[in-house]
Amino acid sequence: MSEACATTANLAQVALCTADIPRTARILVEVLGFADAGGRPRWGADAARIQQLPTGDDTRCMMWWLVGRQELVQLELFHHTSPAQRARRPGWRPSDLGWVRFGVAVADFDATLRRLDAAGLRTLTAPAGVDGARRVCFREPGADAVVEIVEASDPGPALAYAAASVADLEGARRCFGGAFGLEEVEPVHRPEHERLWGLDGARRTCAAFRAGDAVLEVVQYETPAGRPPAADALLSDQGIMNAALGYRDRAGMARATAAATALGATATTAVPEVAGSVYLRLADGLSVEQLLVPAGHDDLYGFVPRALPGSRPLSR
């Protein structure tokens, strides 16, 4: 990798569009162990422009953040009221094109499963051993998103990976490895692990890229073939909106954004001067956020935990 392509990016965020922010937040806090980091409403033409929404100045949404043990890493929750959030399309499968799942590493795997059960949620399969640790998936109901629980030795929770289904794996390699300058590493999952999220017997190829202490996984499915989003799909629709690469310095973010647009990605806004984000749309409409958060700005962007009034652990 050339010096010009080098970045200091990490997987800073997975953004979920949920039909029920309080319920999703409660699951993330009381089951998986994340901490509340606050939130705020957002509205107006700037919000519409960044997310390419048709409502213009009438765009309205609520956003909320949850954080674990990693620096500059969060889960972000959205609920749009204008445009009104639309449910995930019937028959959606985690091979369909777009962001399809993410993983959370926990040290207390058995206790986490007990809390999941207490919350009325069921795993998709029994836990499977992978490289000496156990993994299992569930569907988070608010965002209707596949979440993998990953057994780890370090205290958690931690965002372990985010995965996208793509139609062109080599094109994704050029963007994630070339434009974004991320190191390609061994894939997180093998073909037999597809059963964990309901795709037993799937045929696919994949690549993985190190982004801080987490991984971005891109998968091209042969069977079942990845179906493209609906022609009128919006980023505000239920599901995983995008994943974000986080930067502390503007130069690294500007280099990555310019390199991605040179490959054909479109940017919804200019690179901010001090702090803020650019949404990039890659092939097949895949959204990757570029997020600039200089030191000293973490609290403004939801990366600092705070107490969640009224919360209590579920029965263990």
C-alpha positions in Angstrom: 0.0 0.0 0.0 1.4 3.4 -1.0 1.9 6.2 1.5 -0.6 8.3 -0.4 -3.3 5.6 0.3 -2.5 5.1 4.0 -5.2 6.0 6.4 -5.8 5.9 10.2 -9.4 4.8 9.8 -11.2 2.4 12.1 -14.7 0.9 12.0 -16.3 3.7 14.0 -19.9 3.0 13.6 -22.8 0.8 12.5 -26.0 2.8 12.0 -29.3 1.1 12.4 -32.7 2.4 11.3 -35.1 1.0 13.9 -38.9 1.1 14.3 -38.4 1.4 18.1 -35.4 3.3 19.4 -36.1 2.7 23.1 -36.5 -1.0 22.6 -33.4 -1.4 20.4 -31.4 0.7 22.9 -32.6 -1.4 25.8 -31.5 -4.6 24.0 -28.1 -3.1 23.3 -27.7 -1.9 26.8 -29.3 -4.6 29.0 -28.5 -7.7 26.8 -25.2 -6.8 25.1 -23.8 -4.4 27.7 -23.4 -1.2 25.7 -23.6 2.2 27.5 -25.9 5.0 26.6 -24.1 8.0 25.0 -27.1 10.3 24.4 -28.8 11.5 21.2 -30.8 14.3 19.6 -33.3 15.1 17.0 -32.2 16.1 13.6 -34.1 17.9 10.8 -33.8 20.1 7.8 -32.2 20.2 4.4 -28.7 19.4 5.6 -29.9 16.1 7.0 -31.7 15.3 3.8 -28.7 16.2 1.7 -26.3 14.0 3.7 -28.6 11.0 3.5 -30.0 11.7 0.1 -33.6 11.8 1.3 -36.4 13.4 -0.8 -38.1 15.3 2.0 -35.7 18.3 1.9 -36.2 20.9 4.6 -39.0 18.7 6.0 -36.7 15.9 6.9 -37.0 14.8 10.5 -35.4 12.0 12.5 -34.3 11.0 16.0 -30.8 9.7 16.5 -29.2 7.9 19.5 -25.8 6.5 20.3 -24.5 3.5 22.3 -20.9 2.8 23.1 -18.8 -0.1 24.3 -15.2 -0.4 25.4 -13.6 0.8 22.2 -12.4 4.4 21.6 -14.2 6.1 18.7 -16.7 3.2 18.1 -20.4 3.4 18.5 -23.8 2.0 17.4 -26.0 4.7 16.1 -29.8 4.4 16.0 -32.1 6.4 13.7 -35.9 6.7 13.4 -37.1 8.9 10.6 -40.6 10.4 10.8 -40.2 12.4 7.5 -39.8 10.5 5.3 -41.7 7.9 7.3 -39.6 4.9 8.0 -40.6 1.9 5.8 -40.4 -1.7 7.0 -37.8 -4.0 5.6 -39.2 -5.6 2.4 -40.8 -9.0 2.8 -38.6 -12.0 2.2 -35.4 -10.1 2.9 -32.3 -12.4 3.3 -28.9 -11.6 4.6 -27.5 -12.3 1.1 -29.4 -9.4 -0.4 -27.2 -6.5 -1.4 -26.3 -3.9 1.3 -25.1 -4.1 4.9 -26.5 -7.3 6.2 -25.1 -8.1 9.7 -22.7 -7.1 12.4 -20.9 -8.8 15.3 -20.5 -7.9 19.0 -17.8 -9.4 21.1 -18.7 -10.2 24.7 -16.7 -11.9 27.5 -19.8 -13.2 29.3 -21.2 -15.3 26.5 -23.5 -17.6 28.6 -24.8 -14.7 30.7 -25.5 -12.7 27.5 -27.6 -15.6 26.1 -29.5 -15.7 29.4 -30.2 -12.0 29.1 -31.3 -12.5 25.5 -33.7 -15.1 26.6 -35.0 -12.9 29.4 -35.7 -10.2 26.8 -37.9 -12.6 24.8 -35.4 -13.0 22.0 -34.3 -16.3 20.4 -31.1 -17.2 18.6 -31.4 -18.4 15.0 -29.4 -21.6 15.7 -27.6 -23.2 18.6 -24.1 -21.6 19.3 -21.3 -22.8 17.1 -17.6 -23.1 17.9 -15.4 -21.1 15.7 -11.6 -21.1 16.2 -12.0 -21.9 19.9 -14.8 -19.5 20.7 -18.6 -19.6 20.3 -20.8 -17.6 18.1 -24.5 -17.3 17.6 -26.9 -14.9 15.9 -30.3 -13.3 16.6 -32.5 -10.8 14.7 -32.9 -7.5 16.5 -36.6 -6.7 16.1 -36.5 -2.9 15.9 -34.1 -2.7 13.0 -34.8 -6.3 11.8 -31.0 -6.7 11.7 -28.9 -9.8 12.1 -26.6 -9.5 15.1 -23.9 -12.0 15.9 -22.7 -12.5 19.4 -19.0 -13.5 19.5 -17.4 -15.0 22.6 -14.2 -13.2 23.5 -11.6 -13.1 26.3 -11.4 -9.3 26.6 -14.0 -7.4 28.5 -16.8 -6.2 26.2 -18.8 -5.3 24.6 -16.9 -4.4 21.4 -17.9 -4.0 17.8 -16.2 -7.0 16.1 -17.2 -6.6 12.5 -19.7 -5.4 10.0 -20.6 -7.3 6.8 -22.0 -6.2 3.5 -23.3 -8.3 0.5 -22.0 -6.9 -2.8 -22.4 -7.8 -6.5 -18.7 -7.2 -7.4 -16.2 -8.5 -4.9 -13.2 -7.2 -6.9 -14.7 -3.8 -7.1 -15.2 -3.8 -3.4 -11.6 -4.8 -2.9 -10.5 -1.8 -5.0 -12.5 0.5 -2.8 -11.9 -0.9 0.7 -8.4 -2.0 0.2 -7.2 0.6 -2.4 -9.2 3.8 -1.8 -9.8 3.4 1.9 -6.3 1.9 2.4 -7.5 -0.9 4.7 -5.3 -4.0 5.1 -6.9 -7.2 3.7 -6.9 -10.0 6.3 -8.2 -13.5 6.6 -12.0 -13.6 6.4 -13.9 -13.7 9.7 -16.2 -16.5 8.6 -16.0 -19.6 6.5 -18.7 -21.0 4.2 -20.0 -23.4 6.9 -20.8 -20.4 9.2 -23.5 -19.1 6.8 -26.0 -21.3 8.7 -25.6 -19.0 11.7 -27.7 -16.3 10.0 -30.0 -18.6 8.0 -28.1 -19.3 4.8 -27.0 -22.9 5.3 -25.5 -24.2 2.1 -24.8 -20.7 0.6 -22.1 -20.5 -2.0 -20.1 -17.3 -1.8 -16.7 -15.6 -1.9 -15.6 -13.0 0.5 -12.8 -10.6 1.6 -12.1 -9.0 4.9 -10.3 -5.7 5.8 -8.8 -4.6 9.1 -10.3 -1.3 10.3 -8.8 -0.5 13.7 -9.5 -3.5 16.0 -12.6 -4.5 14.0 -13.1 -6.0 10.5 -15.1 -5.0 7.5 -16.3 -8.1 5.7 -17.6 -8.0 2.1 -19.3 -11.1 0.6 -20.4 -11.9 -3.0 -23.1 -14.5 -3.0 -23.5 -17.0 -5.9 -26.4 -18.9 -4.2 -28.7 -17.4 -3.1 -27.9 -14.6 -5.4 -27.8 -11.2 -3.8 -30.9 -9.2 -4.7 -30.4 -5.5 -5.3 -32.4 -2.9 -3.2 -35.7 -1.8 -4.5 -35.5 1.1 -7.0 -37.1 3.5 -4.5 -35.0 2.3 -1.5 -34.0 5.0 1.0 -31.3 5.1 3.7 -34.1 5.8 6.2 -35.7 2.4 5.5 -35.6 -0.2 8.3 -32.4 -2.2 8.6 -28.6 -1.4 8.7 -28.2 2.0 7.1 -24.4 2.0 6.8 -21.0 1.5 8.4 -18.7 4.4 9.1 -14.9 4.7 9.0 -13.7 7.1 11.6 -10.8 9.5 11.3 -9.0 11.8 13.8 -7.3 13.9 11.1 -8.9 15.6 8.1 -6.1 14.7 5.7 -6.6 11.0 5.9 -10.4 11.3 5.4 -9.9 13.7 2.5 -7.5 11.2 0.8 -9.8 8.3 1.2 -12.9 10.3 0.0 -11.0 11.5 -3.1 -9.7 8.0 -3.9 -13.2 6.5 -3.6 -14.8 9.1 -5.8 -12.1 8.5 -8.4 -13.3 4.9 -8.5 -16.9 6.0 -9.1 -18.3 6.5 -5.6 -20.5 9.6 -5.1 -20.2 11.9 -2.1 -23.3 13.6 -0.7 -21.4 16.5 0.8 -17.9 18.0 0.9 -15.3 16.9 3.4 -15.9 19.0 6.6 -13.3 21.5 7.6 -13.3 20.6 11.3 -15.7 17.7 12.2 -18.6 15.9 10.6 -19.4 13.3 8.0 -19.6 12.5 4.3 -21.8 9.7 3.0 -20.3 7.8 0.1 -22.5 5.7 -2.2 -20.5 2.9 -3.7 -21.6 0.3 -6.3 -25.1 -1.1 -5.8 -26.0 1.9 -3.6 -23.9 0.6 -0.6 -23.5 3.5 1.8 -20.1 4.0 3.7 -19.9 7.0 5.9 -16.6 8.9 6.4 -16.7 10.4 9.9 -14.2 13.0 11.1 -14.0 13.4 14.9 -10.9 15.3 16.0 -9.7 14.8 19.6 -11.8 16.8 22.0 -15.0 16.3 19.9 -16.0 12.8 21.1 -18.8 14.0 23.4 -20.4 16.1 20.7 -20.7 13.0 18.4 -21.9 10.5 20.9 -18.7 8.6 21.8 -18.7 9.3 25.5 -20.9 7.1 27.8 -23.4 8.5 30.2 -25.9 7.0 32.7 -29.2 5.9 31.2 -32.0 7.0 33.5 -34.3 4.3 34.6 -32.3 1.4 33.1 -31.7 -1.8 35.0 -30.2 -5.1 34.0 -32.5 -7.9 32.9 -32.6 -11.0 35.1 -29.5 -13.2 34.6 
